[in-house]
Amino acid sequence: MFNLKSFVLNRRFLAKPKRVTSLWSFDLSKTFLLICLLVITGGVNLRVSAADITYKLLGAGDAIKTDGTKYAIQLKSADVKTLPSGNSEKANYFLGDLGLKLNNDYLITLSNGGTYTKSIDYIIGNIGQASGQFYLFTFEKSGNKTLVKNVKSDTYWGNNTQSRPYRVDASSAKPFTYSYDSSKSAFSISLDGKRLNVLSKSSHIVSGDSKYANNLSYYNIYEIVESAAASVSYKFFDTSDKEITALAKSGVEITEGSTVASLSGVTIPSYVNATYYTDAAFTSESEVAGTSTPEADKTYYVKTRYKSGMPFVLGGTYFALGNGSNYLYNHDKTSGNDQYAIKMSGDWYNGFVVQDYSSKSSNFLSDADGTFSGTANSKLQIELTGDNYFLKSVSTDNYISLSADAVSYVANIALATPLSNLSATKAGEILAAYPAARYVGTYSSTQTGVAFDDIVKGNGKIALDASKYYFVEQAANTAYLLSSVNSSQKLIAGTTVYAVSGSNGGDNFAALWSFNKNELTNINANEILSPQAELGAGKTATVGPSSVSYDNPQNIQAYTISLAGTGEYNYLKQNGHETIEVIKASDAAPGPEIYWYLREAETFTIKMNAVGGKSYATVYAPVALAKPAGETAKLYTAAFSTDKKSLVLTEITSEVIAKETPIVLISESAAASAKLALSYAAGEEQTSEMKGCILKQLFDADANRKDYRTLGRNGQGEVGFFVPSTNVAYIPANRAYLNIPEGSTLSEMTKNLVLRFEDGTETGIAPSALFGTQEQQPAACFDLSGRRVQQAAKGGIYIMNGKKIFVK
């Protein structure tokens, strides 16, 4: 059995922490120089102790801080006087936290229970001990008041019935004020507006007792400065943005000449890029070079990524690994090409294992016998030498070498086989047959309750990311997706959901789901899945790993979706083709129809309508979109031309387009489809005359239909936006359109809006069959005065499509 703990602590993956020295090291000459400097500049009783703690005597203009800074308060010796009882004040002594007990009140006095101190050095020297803590106070802001807090007892200053300050909680604390008297070179102190004075030989303090009005006490206030060596902290994250808690470091002292990277104390493999940030959100503005000088008191967030040239697909994807004509494979090649299909699991910090597909989950590449057999000696590292990647055994430091018929391990890297993916080979065909990378099924070894063996066997647990979107595929037939619409793209709100054929995603925005706080939400309908498998009054959706075996040729992690209804959990099950039903857990058959694959959404395939050598479509998406690399269709926004007779298209050049942006897609090659990628960035807003519908837009009457213009072509073969035909009941979901109310100023002018590009060229095409939901309309005819005519008379000259024509 693999020992995860010992593997995590393996020194091949961890560098020894560097020993650092204190920044507060002074030789005798430096100390003498510091004292001289203070004398020359009029120093303020500043001294350095062995504990690197200093103090400062406050003077005129110095304010007390309320940020947790500690203070000591001393009765000033210059004002020793005779008290009414015939006793003298205790000169130079410090106020203490715990004085005498009177009427069950612990009074604030010059003592700490009978012991007096008049030495600030004593307090500084014992600041880490209880004896030093007695004499320390902090100040807090509460509204417009300042409160005094005892450090030792964590209580506040208040007044009892005899006007003596004593310890209270925050709710009973009294406001504290102070004032500097330049003639005394000291402070007068008041509590709740009453002057603090010494009472008697026992050194009790009173607040505003009238018989001591002429015996005023003054105090020195010392600020305690606890100096610390400059340091930084580090938090590391793996390639899945999960924190590697074992690598976290705090309070690493900054040494002379050190860099941000060197202070981390972690050796990151050469095939991994490390990027340093000063915020946990990894924003580009906070990116810091690893070679830069570290800033004191910063926390650096280290984001690790495999380099872009790394040829391996890690974490659950089956692929072929080899070089030239040699591949990494199971030693028994007689049972089929799946011997070449392997996957690597793990991460750069904990190491990797290589799993053989042909045995599904039991065999791992092992250094023990050079074949796939069990988990012993299966822990691997990746080593990058020059431009080549090598697999290396953790236990023996041997490298993998491939030949035509064998897998062996060699000690000399010169004899090892550099590895790469060769997708153009027979092994590439195997890869295409097992697209497990598209599914939620890669796991981090830092997850609690999941052993390393569980991870590589596909039994790991996942926490769905609430910030991402997923497709939910039926395990019985991955062509079917959980959707909020039926096959005709009709949303039936408040009724059953469907499992609609989507060709593994397709153009189905209605099949987009999120998992947030156990709520399964359809992004397009913006509704939660309810216990009755309806969209509407949602409760909770619990997603759990499969617990039974079934025919799963892709070896993908499958899940049940349980809906919490009236006290019992019900499974979501595909029944037939599109029908979804909810069955009791006790009635659930152990078949694939109650299991689902979760795949993070990446791209959408938009169907295009071909007309005259080009193809067209409109899109109105519930998420931000981007154009993937290699996509040739262009994206446009639309605005009315000056004469309102055409719609001018402007190409969108933004990398990301904001959600709910009406878009026109045009392919110059009449492609049957175009791809758009989902983006989690907000995207750039676009200006357009078009509107769009997330759900289908119904026409409630023929007159209502005339308020819209939808994409199509007219009787002259021109592509544009026209009034929909009478046999169309609605605008499909996720489409863009124009809303021009019948009878408005624009209504008559915009019955036929031909598409025109920014350069003035139109969409002129040869006549073709109508596409979409638009009706064919004759071109509008006008006389020379600009008046529209229903029928052209013979011998007349008219204007049609912007051209003069003579009717014979």
C-alpha positions, -999 to 999 in steps of 0.1 A, spaced: 0 0 0 13 34 -9 22 55 21 11 90 11 26 107 42 61 93 37 59 102 0 48 138 8 78 142 30 102 126 5 132 150 3 132 147 -35 102 170 -35 112 193 -6 142 215 -1 157 220 34 147 253 49 175 278 49 189 290 82 185 327 88 202 352 111 187 380 132 187 415 117 191 429 153 228 419 158 249 448 169 286 449 179 299 473 205 310 500 181 275 501 164 258 503 198 280 532 208 274 550 175 236 546 180 238 561 215 258 591 202 233 596 174 204 597 199 222 623 221 231 645 192 195 644 178 178 649 211 168 613 216 137 603 235 148 577 261 150 550 233 169 519 243 174 485 228 169 455 250 181 419 246 146 410 235 146 435 206 120 456 224 123 494 226 103 521 244 96 557 237 86 583 263 57 603 248 60 641 246 41 671 232 24 662 200 27 624 204 -6 606 201 -16 573 217 -21 546 191 -52 524 191 -38 496 169 -28 472 197 4 490 206 13 485 243 20 513 268 33 516 304 21 545 326 44 559 354 37 584 382 60 613 376 87 618 403 89 656 400 54 659 415 58 640 447 36 656 473 22 651 508 -12 635 508 -40 646 532 -34 615 553 2 626 559 17 600 535 37 607 504 31 595 469 50 565 456 74 584 433 82 570 398 61 538 403 41 524 374 3 518 373 -4 481 376 -32 459 363 -41 441 395 -41 462 427 -59 457 460 -94 442 463 -120 465 477 -157 457 478 -150 428 454 -135 453 429 -99 448 418 -86 484 417 -61 499 393 -32 510 415 5 516 415 10 480 425 4 446 410 -10 431 442 16 444 467 47 446 445 58 479 431 81 486 402 97 519 392 119 505 364 109 506 328 138 482 322 121 457 345 89 458 324 108 455 291 129 426 304 98 407 316 75 416 288 70 380 279 64 370 315 33 376 338 54 400 359 59 423 330 24 420 316 9 435 348 21 470 338 11 471 302 -20 487 287 -35 491 252 -60 516 239 -90 510 217 -114 532 197 -151 527 204 -171 551 184 -157 586 193 -143 573 226 -109 559 236 -109 529 261 -81 516 282 -75 478 282 -54 458 307 -30 434 288 -27 409 316 -64 404 324 -78 415 291 -103 438 309 -110 475 307 -109 505 330 -142 516 347 -152 534 379 -168 519 410 -191 537 434 -161 552 452 -147 567 420 -118 543 420 -108 528 386 -113 491 385 -116 463 360 -147 459 339 -158 444 306 -160 464 274 -197 473 278 -189 491 312 -156 507 301 -152 545 307 -138 569 281 -101 578 286 -85 612 278 -51 627 283 -34 660 280 2 670 279 13 697 304 45 713 290 53 729 324 54 695 340 67 676 309 41 650 317 5 641 311 -26 645 331 -50 616 327 -88 615 331 -113 587 332 -149 595 322 -140 632 324 -126 629 360 -89 635 368 -69 605 380 -50 612 412 -32 591 438 -53 585 470 -32 572 498 -1 553 510 -15 522 494 -14 540 461 -50 537 452 -61 559 423 -92 580 424 -112 598 397 -122 634 406 -124 631 444 -129 668 454 -107 667 485 -77 659 462 -84 686 437 -53 706 447 -31 675 448 -28 668 411 -9 638 398 10 637 365 22 607 345 48 596 321 34 575 292 58 550 275 51 535 241 64 499 240 79 491 205 82 454 199 106 452 169 106 421 148 130 410 121 116 416 86 100 385 72 77 371 45 52 342 42 44 318 14 14 298 2 17 274 -26 -9 261 -51 -8 232 -74 -18 231 -111 -54 228 -101 -52 259 -79 -55 238 -47 -33 248 -19 -4 226 -10 -6 231 27 25 211 34 46 237 17 31 268 34 57 289 53 52 319 76 76 343 91 106 335 68 132 361 77 146 382 49 183 378 44 207 401 26 207 395 -12 177 371 -11 150 369 -38 113 362 -36 119 327 -50 149 318 -29 132 326 4 104 302 -4 127 273 5 110 251 -20 127 235 -50 102 235 -79 109 211 -108 122 226 -140 90 214 -159 68 236 -136 65 273 -138 61 292 -106 44 327 -106 44 348 -75 16 371 -65 9 393 -35 -29 385 -34 -48 352 -32 -68 361 -63 -37 359 -85 -44 392 -103 -20 403 -129 -14 436 -111 0 417 -81 24 395 -101 59 396 -88 91 383 -104 108 355 -85 141 373 -88 128 405 -73 137 417 -37 111 405 -12 90 431 7 88 427 45 55 415 60 42 403 27 25 370 19 35 356 -15 10 333 -32 28 309 -55 8 296 -84 25 266 -101 17 254 -137 32 228 -160 51 245 -188 31 249 -220 55 226 -239 50 197 -215 36 168 -236 18 149 -209 -19 152 -202 -22 145 -164 -49 136 -140 -73 111 -155 -69 113 -193 -59 82 -211 -33 89 -238 -3 73 -256 32 80 -244 62 73 -265 89 84 -288 95 75 -324 79 41 -330 82 30 -294 53 34 -269 48 28 -233 24 -1 -231 13 -31 -211 37 -60 -215 9 -83 -229 1 -68 -263 -21 -96 -276 -55 -84 -264 -58 -52 -285 -47 -16 -290 -58 -5 -256 -25 -17 -243 -11 16 -255 -37 37 -236 -23 49 -203 -29 78 -179 -8 96 -154 -22 107 -121 -8 129 -93 10 162 -92 45 177 -93 47 178 -55 36 143 -45 48 125 -77 29 104 -103 18 70 -111 13 56 -147 -19 34 -150 -26 9 -178 -61 12 -193 -64 -24 -205 -67 -36 -169 -89 -6 -161 -76 2 -126 -54 -26 -112 -21 -22 -130 5 5 -126 39 9 -141 63 -7 -116 101 -6 -112 99 -40 -95 97 -60 -128 95 -33 -155 58 -40 -163 24 -29 -152 16 -48 -120 2 -34 -88 13 -3 -70 47 -14 -55 76 7 -68 52 27 -90 59 62 -77 75 84 -105 90 118 -110 93 137 -142 127 151 -151 133 177 -177 167 176 -193 172 201 -221 141 199 -241 134 162 -233 111 148 -206 120 115 -188 101 94 -163 122 85 -132 115 60 -104 113 76 -70 125 45 -52 155 36 -73 164 67 -94 162 46 -125 148 60 -158 123 43 -182 137 30 -215 114 18 -242 121 -7 -270 99 -23 -296 87 -51 -272 98 -41 -237 97 -16 -209 129 -15 -188 146 8 -163 181 21 -167 204 40 -143 220 61 -171 197 89 -184 217 87 -217 201 53 -223 166 64 -213 138 72 -237 126 108 -240 88 109 -240 62 127 -261 26 124 -272 23 112 -308 -14 117 -317 -10 110 -354 -3 73 -347 -24 43 -339 -20 54 -303 -37 86 -312 -67 68 -324 -69 51 -289 -67 85 -273 -97 97 -294 -117 67 -281 -112 76 -244 -118 113 -240 -118 112 -202 -101 146 -199 -134 163 -207 -150 150 -176 -148 159 -139 -125 131 -128 -91 145 -119 -83 148 -83 -58 163 -59 -40 141 -33 -46 169 -8 -83 161 -6 -94 147 27 -107 112 29 -92 101 -4 -62 78 -5 -37 80 -34 -48 46 -46 -84 58 -47 -74 87 -69 -57 67 -96 -85 41 -95 -111 68 -103 -128 65 -69 -119 99 -56 -143 124 -43 -147 158 -59 -160 191 -47 -178 207 -76 -167 243 -83 -196 266 -77 -180 292 -100 -179 269 -131 -205 255 -155 -210 218 -164 -227 196 -189 -244 166 -174 -242 136 -197 -262 103 -194 -239 73 -186 -261 50 -207 -256 72 -238 -233 102 -236 -250 117 -266 -278 127 -242 -275 158 -220 -296 169 -191 -315 200 -205 -342 225 -198 -357 221 -232 -369 193 -254 -355 183 -288 -374 211 -306 -357 236 -283 -390 245 -266 -387 254 -229 -416 242 -209 -412 261 -176 -422 244 -144 -425 209 -160 -401 181 -165 -365 184 -176 -352 164 -205 -322 143 -216 -317 157 -251 -293 145 -277 -266 171 -279 -237 154 -296 -216 157 -265 -225 194 -260 -235 208 -293 -251 242 -294 -272 235 -264 -271 265 -240 -301 249 -223 -278 220 -211 -256 243 -191 -257 237 -153 -240 250 -121 -237 234 -87 -239 259 -59 -247 251 -23 -262 217 -34 -285 235 -58 -285 222 -94 -293 254 -114 -299 256 -152 -280 286 -164 -301 293 -195 -335 291 -177 -320 306 -145 -341 280 -125 -332 254 -99 -340 217 -103 -368 208 -80 -375 175 -62 -400 166 -89 -373 170 -116 -389 203 -126 -374 237 -130 -389 260 -105 -391 257 -67 -357 241 -62 -345 225 -30 -312 206 -30 -293 184 -55 -268 160 -40 -241 147 -64 -224 115 -52 -199 90 -68 -213 57 -82 -214 28 -57 -222 0 -81 -205 -15 -112 -219 -12 -147 -206 -13 -182 -185 19 -184 -162 15 -214 -146 49 -209 -137 42 -172 -150 77 -163 -161 86 -128 -200 86 -128 -223 102 -103 -259 99 -91 -280 131 -88 -303 128 -58 -331 154 -52 -341 161 -16 -379 161 -16 -402 153 13 -378 136 36 -363 111 12 -337 112 -15 -348 105 -51 -326 96 -80 -328 114 -113 -331 87 -140 -333 87 -178 -364 67 -189 -365 61 -227 -350 88 -249 -359 123 -237 -380 115 -206 -365 121 -171 -381 106 -141 -374 107 -104 -374 73 -86 -369 64 -50 -334 54 -39 -347 20 -28 -361 14 -63 -330 25 -82 -317 -2 -105 -279 -6 -106 -277 4 -143 -262 33 -161 -295 51 -166 -293 65 -130 -257 76 -134 -244 108 -150 -210 121 -162 -201 157 -153 -181 176 -179 -169 211 -175 -183 233 -203 -158 246 -227 -172 253 -262 -205 255 -280 -212 245 -316 -235 270 -333 -254 257 -363 -252 279 -393 -275 285 -423 -258 284 -457 -270 308 -483 -251 316 -516 -216 306 -506 -218 319 -470 -235 309 -438 -253 329 -411 -266 326 -376 -275 348 -346 -265 341 -310 -277 355 -276 -259 335 -249 -264 334 -211 -227 334 -205 -197 354 -218 -182 340 -250 -149 341 -269 -138 330 -303 -115 299 -301 -82 297 -319 -87 285 -355 -124 295 -357 -130 314 -390 -165 327 -386 -167 364 -378 -187 380 -351 -207 412 -357 -228 437 -339 -255 456 -359 -268 492 -362 -292 509 -386 -278 526 -416 -285 564 -421 -314 558 -444 -327 530 -422 -329 506 -452 -301 483 -441 -284 470 -411 -247 479 -409 -225 452 -394 -194 460 -373 -169 432 -366 -163 424 -329 -126 423 -321 -128 420 -283 -112 388 -269 -142 382 -246 -178 393 -253 -201 400 -224 -231 377 -218 -264 385 -233 -248 403 -262 -268 400 -295 -243 387 -322 -245 379 -359 -222 351 -371 -211 350 -407 -189 323 -423 -173 332 -456 -169 294 -464 -206 285 -458 -195 263 -429 -223 242 -414 -213 253 -378 -191 277 -359 -175 273 -324 -177 297 -296 -159 292 -263 -173 298 -228 -154 324 -208 -155 331 -171 -143 366 -176 -169 394 -176 -162 404 -212 -166 437 -230 -200 452 -235 -210 458 -271 -234 484 -287 -261 470 -310 -296 478 -323 -304 441 -318 -320 425 -289 -320 388 -279 -340 361 -261 -325 336 -236 -358 317 -237 -380 314 -267 -399 345 -277 -436 338 -284 -458 356 -309 -492 361 -293 -509 372 -326 -501 380 -362 -501 417 -354 -476 410 -326 -454 392 -352 -450 424 -372 -432 440 -343 -402 418 -350 -374 413 -376 -356 380 -376 -326 368 -397 -334 353 -431 -335 362 -468 -361 380 -489 -375 373 -523 -346 390 -540 -321 366 -524 -308 393 -499 -298 382 -464 -312 405 -437 -338 409 -410 -374 406 -420 -409 401 -406 -414 364 -396 -438 344 -417 -472 335 -403 -465 299 -397 -438 306 -371 -450 308 -335 -419 320 -318 -383 331 -320 -361 302 -308 -341 305 -276 -307 321 -276 -313 340 -308 -309 377 -317 -336 398 -333 -348 434 -339 -379 448 -321 -396 475 -342 -432 480 -331 -458 481 -358 -469 516 -366 -437 532 -354 -417 556 -375 -393 529 -384 -419 502 -391 -425 509 -428 -388 518 -435 -375 486 -420 -396 458 -434 -366 446 -454 -333 453 -436 -305 440 -458 -272 433 -441 -244 457 -450 -208 457 -438 -188 487 -426 -171 491 -459 -205 496 -476 -207 461 -493 -239 442 -490 -246 406 -486 -255 402 -523 -261 365 -530 -278 343 -555 -314 333 -549 -316 303 -525 -341 285 -503 -353 305 -473 -337 296 -440 -348 302 -404 -383 316 -397 -386 345 -421 -412 350 -448 -403 359 -484 -414 394 -492 -414 414 -525 -391 443 -525 -407 476 -516 -416 498 -546 -416 537 -545 -425 563 -571 -401 592 -579 -416 613 -551 -407 586 -526 -442 574 -520 -447 537 -516 -469 520 -543 -486 487 -540 -485 479 -577 -462 494 -605 -481 506 -636 -468 499 -671 -446 527 -686 -437 541 -652 -404 547 -636 -400 534 -600 -374 529 -574 -368 493 -561 -339 482 -539 -323 517 -543 -323 515 -582 -345 531 -608 -364 507 -630 -387 511 -660 -418 489 -660 -427 478 -695 
